[in-house]
Amino acid sequence: MIYVGRQAAIPAIAERFASSELLGKVVVPIHKDFRREVYVFLLKDFKGY
């Protein structure tokens, strides 16, 4: 599963999967003084709630 979020660390989500890997950070400039930053993770083997 691919997870996209604003946090660079996602321990509460990652603990529900057998493995998690940070794939990268995406920065999208919206305006000259404003940008959106998100982090993309690869999560494998959901363990359940």
C-alpha positions in Angstrom: 0.0 0.0 0.0 1.2 3.5 -0.7 0.5 6.0 2.1 0.9 9.8 1.6 0.9 12.1 4.6 2.2 15.3 6.1 4.3 13.6 8.8 7.9 12.4 8.3 7.4 9.7 10.9 4.3 7.5 11.1 4.9 5.0 14.0 1.2 4.6 14.9 0.4 3.6 11.3 3.6 1.7 10.6 3.1 -0.6 13.6 0.1 -2.1 11.8 2.2 -3.3 8.9 5.0 -5.9 8.7 7.3 -3.3 7.1 7.3 0.4 6.2 9.7 2.3 4.0 9.9 6.0 3.4 10.0 6.4 -0.4 10.5 10.1 -0.5 9.3 13.6 0.1 7.2 15.5 -2.5 7.2 19.3 -2.5 4.7 21.2 -4.6 5.1 24.9 -4.9 1.7 26.6 -4.7 2.8 30.2 -4.6 6.1 32.0 -4.3 6.0 31.8 -0.5 3.8 28.7 0.0 4.3 25.1 -0.8 2.8 21.7 0.1 5.1 19.0 1.5 4.1 15.4 1.8 5.9 12.1 2.6 5.3 8.9 0.6 5.6 5.5 2.3 5.5 1.9 1.1 3.6 -0.2 3.7 3.6 -4.0 3.3 1.6 -6.8 4.9 -1.2 -5.3 6.9 -1.3 -7.0 10.3 -4.7 -5.8 11.4 -6.1 -3.6 14.1 
